[in-house]
Amino acid sequence: MSEKLPKLIESLAKRARTASLSLAKASTADKNDALQKIAEVLESNRKLLAEENQKDLDAALENGLSEAMIDRLRLTHKRIDGMAKGLRELIELPDPVGDILEQRNRPNGLRIKKVRTPIGVIGIIFESRPNVTVDCAGLCLKSGNASILRGGKEAFHSNQALAQIVQDALQISNLPEDAVQLVPTVDRQALNHLLTLDEYIHCIIPRGGEGLIRFVSQNSQIPVIKHYKGVCNLFVEEEADLANAVDIAVSSKCGRPGVCNAIENLIISSKIAGEFLPLCAKELIARGCELRVDKEAAAILGDFTTVPAKEEDYAEEFLDLKIAVKVVNSIDEAIAFVNRFGSGHSESILTQNKTKADQFLKEVDASSVYWNASTRYTDGFEFGLGAEIGISTDRLHARGPMGLEELCTYKYNIVGTGQWK
């Protein structure tokens, strides 16, 4: 490792820690003003963003990335509008810092308050999607946290442009410029050193493929909030509205196959598989989706073009137009399948039977469990949280979409009248 690289990363982390102390006491008005300025500077730099994003898209084509992965990279006017809208939605959300979570008076006269506070410095390690740069910067600012962003090489030019936009806006705000910093290299050694700086960085949130997340988890000296992968399941139970089920299944897989809340497994009750599967398969295949099916599904689909499913397919996050299909004989079998192969992200049951829906909601082990809705709604915007910084499949300290409240910890403020012991 070059001697300059550790010094660069350590300097960045120290500046972030200093900035975090200022952010922790920043007013809601100053934080909201900074978010508004970022949105405005973002909207006025569309040409720059298009030019820098095109460099990443050209490289992606040269390197043979899939269309789904290229879609994750693309910064359209609509997505730029979405980033700006997300920042303005954060302005409208309550500031979580300073919320009193609990309070009690003790017999000795001590008054104890449990108060929500920022975590401090959050490192976000992410791949592909450049909008993460702005989404995470905005969420961290509103929740009073400094952020260190390290994007992937696929979006390097786009991320640099977006980070510069954020810093340009911070320069004309009352918040410290170092509140948001981008690691200026994709050298893996820079990441390795960053993960050792637990004196300055308080939490790491990796967003990307399972390989990246496992690497970060195994090499970090800093606490990590993980989202290993999004193996989401949709179970079409025998009492489902089949026409609606086809719409949900096709949309949940083909709407944006490269996102973590798209379904990877389609589970069907054997009692309606003969009717439902041909209807659904026709629509999926028409949209270019490959079906990997078990023996029961293969027998039903007959002349349809399918691929025999291997057991490992059911644990695979395809992030592409591929789906694994499983026919089951009972809701208990479906739940066991989901708990075995799902990644704890998002699972859904389609049924008109409330008793079975309640069983699914209770027994499935995942961060988000749905009844008669698509898993694609697992998203900070959809949950009313603003943009999320990630979707945690962990259990501590956050689970599911992580919004402003999940980016805070707490401390106890104790007020006495001279007590001692």
URSUL-V676194 format. One line per field, one symbol per residue. phi: phi as a letter, one per 20 degrees, with the letter a starting at -180 (. if undefined). A space follows every 50 residues. Layout:
phi = ???
//
This chain:
phi = .gfffgffffffffffffffffffdffgffffffffffgffffecfffff ffffffffffffemffffffgfefdegfffgfffffffffgfeffffnge ebbbdegenfddcedfcffpddeddbcmfffggfgfgfffffendfcddc eeffdgfffffffffffffffddeeffffccdfebdggfffgfgfeeffd ddbdcecqfgffffffffdeedgdddbfadeedcdeffdfffffffgfff ffeegbfedfeffdcddcfffcffefgffffgffffeneeddceffffff elfffccfeegfffdeeflbfbbedcdcebfffffffffedfdnebcbdd aeefffffffffefebfccdclbfffefagffemenfeerdedfdcecbn gddfffeddbbdddddcofbb
//
